[in-house]
């Protein structure tokens, strides 16, 4: 059984993680800004979260960047490099 666990460890960071992160980001934005983001509006690469949205929301994101990052990290239970 232990050999199977070692084999499966390789697959922990596959695209399933990105799906979970996207869901968390959508929830955080819904809670903080009352805005529904589409899952296609979010890109995740190298622990960086990039959000493509309206410039007004981008400005609001910049102002509350620390709050957004802390909330995403709290819900995920792991560090996020940046949210932009």
GIGI-V580648 format. One record per run of one state. SS is the DSSP state (a for helix, b for strand, c for the rest). FROM is the first residue (numbers start at 1). LEN is the number of residues. Records with the same first field share a line. If there is no record, write none. Layout:
SS=FROM-LEN / FROM-LEN
This chain:
c=1-1 / 10-5 / 34-5 / 46-2 / 52-3 / 64-1 / 77-5 / 84-1
a=2-8 / 15-19 / 39-3 / 55-9 / 65-12
b=42-4 / 48-4 / 82-2
